Amino acid sequence: MAALSAWFWNERFWLPHNVTWADLADPAPGVEYPKAGHLLSALPLALGIFAVRIFFERCIASPCASILQIQTELSRRAQPNAVLEKVFTSITKSPDSRHLEGLSKQLDWDVRKIQRWFRQRRNQDKPSTRTKFCESMWRFTFYLCIFIYGIRFLWQSLWMWDTRQCWYNYPYQVLTSGLYYYYITELSFYWSLMFSQFTDIKRKDFLIMFVHHLATISLISFSYVNNMLRVGSLVMCIHDSSDFLLEAAKLANYAKYQRLCDFLFVVFGMIFFVTRLVIFPFWILNTTLFESWEIIGPYPSWWLFNCLLLVLQLLHIIWSYLIARIAFKAIMRGKVCTNPPLSSSKIRMSLFLHQIWRNAALHQCLSNGCSAVNGCRQNESPNS
């Protein structure tokens, strides 16, 4: 274990040249640097956030849903059948013709009856609109609060107005209480999302979102231990600027406020384009690639960090194109919130890759991002 630990915490990877972990282990009195042990405090806080979420959804979001007349849909439950249930849980939720014919012979049921059973059984596992409204209202509240906190904190920070401050005296940069709370709260939130996956209704994207949350937690922790908190806080704040708008659009969609959904989608698109195609490349990438090279020089984790940011920027461009294409087609049809192309598997994968690489740059931007503009057609179900 000692050899594995020494390999993982290799100073030549994590730290600039001529800097060791020992240099950061004994700071001057009153000075605090980020330490790996600090991350453990995120676990009990995550449980607290999870408890707050349960209270919020039941005592605040649910009454709001009632006021907006968002009811739980009563889907017809599938007839209990041990054989079909075993196939559904262990083999496939959408049997092909070969399976259908075999089950038809085994149960002496008509094929159409078996298809109807599987359709009803799948509908049982789908979260209701009311459930999704409560979840989105919780995420909207958290994203809005963390964005307000982040922008207020950074407004008073030197590195927001002069990004070269992200690298002066690196890695001997003091950990302030505001920066600590910002990071630990974000990290705790993603731990709580991971916990809640095992108590929420299990969805078809369970594994993808589990990997996504795990990647987010790992990469936020990586940036904390590496003391890249200053530039990391800028990245998080940039992406937080549109998260709550996505959730707000979903809330408007679930409440059937079409015009509000359209308006929020337009605002989201404008902010997304400005933050991802202007501010991120000309502000964040400029400081991580050029200013940091000039002030501290490159080292192994520096290369990894910037490679992830460059891939992230490429995905920003791809996703901006997808949003622009959706908006253009919607304008041609007279609606913004229409749900067509986002349901395709290729675009859903692009959105997932955007999530992964965005969090590789120290934060998760769009959890279930495509859902914000989905589901506005009454004859199509939301993808969230």
C-alpha positions in Angstrom: 0.0 0.0 0.0 2.8 2.4 0.8 4.3 1.9 -2.7 0.9 2.4 -4.3 0.3 5.6 -2.3 3.8 6.9 -3.2 3.1 6.3 -6.8 -0.3 8.0 -6.8 0.9 11.0 -4.9 4.0 11.4 -7.0 5.2 15.0 -6.5 6.6 15.2 -10.0 3.1 14.7 -11.5 1.0 16.8 -9.1 3.3 19.8 -8.3 5.5 22.2 -10.2 9.2 21.7 -10.3 11.1 22.2 -7.0 7.9 21.9 -4.9 7.2 19.0 -2.6 4.3 17.9 -0.4 6.5 18.6 2.6 6.6 22.3 1.6 2.8 22.5 1.8 2.4 20.3 5.0 3.7 22.9 7.5 2.5 26.4 6.6 3.0 29.5 8.7 0.7 30.1 11.6 -2.7 31.3 10.5 -2.1 30.0 6.9 -4.0 27.0 5.5 -3.4 25.1 2.3 -5.8 22.6 0.7 -5.3 19.0 2.0 -6.8 15.7 0.9 -8.2 15.2 4.4 -10.5 18.3 4.0 -12.5 16.4 1.4 -13.8 13.9 4.0 -16.0 16.7 5.4 -18.0 16.5 2.2 -19.4 13.1 3.1 -21.5 14.1 6.2 -22.4 17.3 4.5 -23.7 15.3 1.5 -26.0 13.4 3.9 -27.2 16.7 5.3 -27.9 18.0 1.8 -29.7 14.7 0.9 -31.9 15.2 4.0 -32.6 18.8 3.1 -33.6 17.7 -0.4 -36.1 15.2 0.9 -37.6 17.8 3.2 -37.6 20.4 0.3 -39.3 18.1 -2.2 -42.0 17.0 0.2 -42.7 20.3 2.1 -42.0 22.9 -0.5 -41.8 21.5 -4.1 -44.8 19.2 -3.7 -47.2 21.9 -2.5 -45.9 24.1 -5.4 -46.7 21.3 -7.8 -50.2 21.1 -6.3 -50.7 24.9 -6.7 -49.7 24.5 -10.4 -52.1 21.5 -10.7 -49.3 19.1 -11.6 -50.7 15.7 -10.6 -49.2 12.3 -10.4 -50.2 10.3 -13.5 -52.0 7.1 -12.7 -50.5 4.6 -15.1 -52.1 1.2 -15.5 -50.1 -1.4 -13.7 -49.0 -4.6 -15.4 -50.7 -7.8 -14.4 -48.4 -9.7 -11.9 -46.6 -12.4 -13.7 -43.4 -14.1 -12.3 -42.1 -15.3 -15.7 -42.4 -12.0 -17.4 -41.1 -10.1 -14.4 -38.0 -12.2 -14.4 -37.5 -11.5 -18.1 -38.0 -7.8 -17.5 -35.6 -7.5 -14.7 -32.9 -10.0 -15.8 -32.9 -10.2 -19.6 -34.6 -7.3 -21.5 -37.2 -4.6 -21.0 -38.1 -4.6 -24.7 -38.1 -8.2 -26.0 -37.6 -8.9 -29.7 -39.7 -11.1 -31.8 -37.8 -14.2 -30.8 -38.4 -13.7 -27.1 -42.0 -12.7 -27.7 -42.7 -15.9 -29.6 -41.0 -18.0 -26.9 -42.9 -16.3 -24.1 -46.2 -16.7 -26.1 -45.7 -20.4 -26.3 -44.6 -20.7 -22.6 -47.5 -18.7 -21.2 -50.1 -19.4 -23.9 -50.6 -15.7 -24.3 -51.1 -13.7 -27.4 -48.0 -11.8 -28.6 -49.9 -8.5 -28.5 -50.9 -9.2 -24.9 -47.2 -9.8 -24.0 -46.2 -6.6 -25.7 -48.8 -4.7 -23.8 -47.6 -6.2 -20.5 -44.0 -5.0 -21.2 -45.2 -1.5 -22.2 -47.3 -1.2 -19.0 -44.4 -2.5 -17.0 -42.0 0.0 -18.5 -44.4 2.8 -17.8 -44.5 1.8 -14.1 -40.8 2.7 -13.8 -41.1 6.1 -15.4 -41.1 8.9 -12.9 -44.2 11.0 -13.0 -44.3 14.6 -14.1 -44.9 15.6 -10.5 -41.8 13.7 -9.4 -39.7 15.3 -12.1 -41.0 18.7 -11.2 -40.0 18.3 -7.5 -36.5 17.1 -8.5 -36.0 20.0 -10.9 -37.2 22.5 -8.4 -34.7 21.2 -5.9 -31.9 21.4 -8.5 -33.0 24.8 -9.6 -32.9 26.1 -6.0 -29.5 24.6 -5.4 -28.0 25.8 -8.7 -29.4 29.3 -8.2 -28.1 29.6 -4.6 -24.6 28.2 -5.4 -24.4 30.6 -8.4 -25.3 33.6 -6.3 -22.8 32.5 -3.6 -20.1 32.0 -6.2 -20.6 35.3 -8.0 -20.7 37.2 -4.7 -17.5 35.5 -3.5 -15.6 35.9 -6.7 -16.7 39.6 -7.0 -14.5 40.3 -4.1 -11.6 38.1 -5.3 -8.6 39.5 -7.0 -8.4 36.7 -9.5 -11.8 37.4 -11.0 -10.5 40.8 -12.2 -6.9 39.8 -12.9 -6.6 36.1 -13.8 -2.8 36.3 -13.4 -3.6 36.2 -9.7 -4.6 32.5 -10.2 -0.9 31.7 -10.7 1.1 34.2 -8.6 2.8 32.3 -5.7 1.3 29.0 -6.9 0.9 26.5 -5.2 1.5 28.5 -2.0 -1.9 30.1 -2.2 -3.9 30.5 1.0 -7.1 28.6 1.3 -9.8 31.1 2.4 -13.0 30.0 4.2 -15.1 31.3 1.3 -13.3 29.2 -1.3 -13.3 26.2 1.0 -17.1 26.4 1.5 -17.7 26.9 -2.3 -15.7 23.8 -3.2 -16.9 21.5 -0.4 -20.6 22.5 -1.0 -20.3 21.7 -4.7 -18.5 18.4 -3.9 -21.1 17.5 -1.3 -23.9 18.1 -3.7 -22.6 15.6 -6.2 -22.1 13.1 -3.4 -25.7 13.6 -2.5 -26.7 13.1 -6.1 -24.8 9.8 -6.1 -26.6 8.7 -2.9 -30.0 9.6 -4.2 -29.6 7.5 -7.3 -30.1 4.4 -5.1 -33.3 5.7 -3.5 -34.9 7.4 -6.5 -36.8 5.6 -9.2 -34.2 3.7 -11.2 -34.0 5.2 -14.7 -32.5 3.9 -17.9 -29.5 6.3 -17.6 -28.6 5.1 -14.1 -25.2 3.7 -15.0 -24.3 6.7 -17.2 -25.2 9.2 -14.5 -23.5 7.2 -11.8 -20.2 7.3 -13.9 -20.9 11.0 -14.5 -21.2 11.8 -10.8 -18.2 9.7 -9.9 -16.1 11.5 -12.5 -17.3 14.9 -11.2 -16.4 14.0 -7.6 -13.0 12.7 -8.7 -12.1 15.7 -10.7 -13.3 18.3 -8.2 -11.3 16.5 -5.6 -8.3 16.4 -8.0 -8.4 20.2 -8.4 -8.8 20.7 -4.7 -5.8 18.6 -3.8 -3.7 20.3 -6.5 -4.7 23.7 -5.2 -6.1 24.9 -8.5 -9.0 26.3 -6.6 -8.8 29.9 -8.0 -9.1 29.0 -11.7 -11.4 26.1 -10.7 -13.8 28.5 -9.0 -13.9 30.6 -12.2 -14.8 27.6 -14.3 -17.5 26.5 -11.9 -19.1 29.9 -11.8 -19.1 30.2 -15.6 -21.0 26.9 -15.9 -23.3 27.6 -13.0 -24.5 30.7 -14.8 -26.7 28.5 -17.1 -27.5 25.5 -14.9 -30.4 27.1 -13.1 -31.9 28.3 -16.3 -32.1 24.8 -17.7 -33.9 23.7 -14.6 -36.2 26.7 -14.7 -37.1 25.8 -18.3 -37.9 22.3 -17.2 -40.2 23.6 -14.5 -42.0 25.8 -17.0 -42.3 22.8 -19.3 -43.8 20.5 -16.6 -46.2 23.3 -15.6 -47.2 23.7 -19.2 -46.2 27.3 -19.5 -45.2 27.2 -23.1 -44.2 30.8 -23.6 -42.2 30.9 -20.4 -40.4 27.7 -21.5 -39.6 29.3 -24.8 -38.3 32.5 -23.2 -36.1 30.6 -20.7 -34.7 28.5 -23.5 -33.8 31.6 -25.4 -32.2 33.2 -22.4 -30.3 30.0 -21.6 -29.0 29.8 -25.2 -27.8 33.4 -25.2 -26.0 32.9 -21.9 -24.6 29.6 -23.0 -23.1 31.0 -26.2 -21.6 34.0 -24.4 -20.1 32.0 -21.6 -18.9 29.0 -23.6 -17.8 30.6 -26.9 -16.5 34.0 -25.6 -15.7 34.1 -21.9 -14.4 30.6 -21.5 -11.9 30.6 -24.4 -10.8 34.2 -24.2 -10.7 34.4 -20.4 -10.2 30.9 -18.9 -8.1 29.2 -21.6 -6.0 32.3 -22.0 -5.0 32.2 -18.4 -4.5 28.4 -18.1 -2.5 28.1 -21.3 -0.5 31.4 -21.6 -0.5 33.2 -18.3 0.2 30.1 -16.3 3.0 29.1 -18.7 4.6 32.4 -18.3 4.3 32.5 -14.5 4.8 28.9 -13.3 5.7 26.9 -16.4 4.3 23.5 -17.5 4.4 20.2 -15.5 2.6 16.9 -15.9 -0.7 17.7 -14.2 -0.7 21.1 -15.9 -0.7 19.3 -19.3 -3.6 17.1 -18.3 -5.6 20.0 -16.9 -5.2 22.0 -20.1 -5.9 19.0 -22.4 -9.2 18.5 -20.6 -10.1 22.2 -20.9 -9.3 22.1 -24.7 -11.5 19.1 -25.2 -14.2 20.8 -23.2 -14.0 23.8 -25.4 -14.4 21.6 -28.5 -17.5 20.1 -27.0 -18.7 23.6 -26.2 -18.5 24.4 -29.9 -20.3 21.2 -30.9 -23.1 21.7 -28.3 -23.5 25.3 -29.3 -24.1 24.1 -32.9 -26.7 21.7 -31.7 -28.5 24.3 -29.7 -28.4 26.8 -32.6 -29.7 24.1 -35.0 -32.6 23.3 -32.6 -33.4 27.0 -32.2 -33.4 27.6 -35.9 -35.7 24.7 -36.7 -38.0 25.7 -33.8 -38.2 29.2 -35.2 -39.1 27.8 -38.6 -41.9 25.9 -36.9 -43.0 28.7 -34.6 -41.9 27.1 -31.4 -38.7 27.0 -29.4 -39.5 24.2 -27.1 -40.4 21.3 -29.4 -38.3 18.3 -28.5 -37.3 16.8 -31.9 -33.6 16.3 -32.5 -32.6 16.0 -28.8 -34.2 12.6 -28.6 -31.7 11.0 -31.0 -29.1 8.8 -29.5 -26.2 10.6 -31.1 -27.1 13.9 -29.7 -27.8 12.4 -26.2 -24.3 10.9 -26.3 -22.9 14.3 -27.3 -24.6 15.8 -24.3 -23.2 13.1 -22.0 -19.7 13.7 -23.3 -20.2 17.4 -22.7 -21.1 16.6 -19.1 -18.1 14.4 -18.6 -15.5 16.8 -20.1 -17.1 19.8 -18.5 -16.6 18.2 -15.1 -13.1 17.3 -16.2 -12.6 21.0 -16.0 -13.8 20.9 -12.4 -17.6 21.1 -12.6 -20.8 19.6 -13.9 -22.8 21.9 -16.1 -25.9 20.2 -17.4 -27.2 17.3 -15.5 -29.8 15.8 -17.8 -29.1 18.9 -19.8 -31.3 18.0 -22.9 -34.4 17.6 -20.7 -34.8 21.3 -20.3 -36.1 21.7 -23.8 -37.9 18.4 -24.1 -41.4 17.2 -23.6 -43.3 20.3 -24.8 -45.3 18.2 -27.3 -48.2 16.6 -25.6 -47.9 13.5 -27.6 -44.2 12.9 -26.7 -42.8 12.1 -23.3 -39.9 14.1 -21.8 -36.4 12.6 -21.9 -35.5 13.5 -18.4 
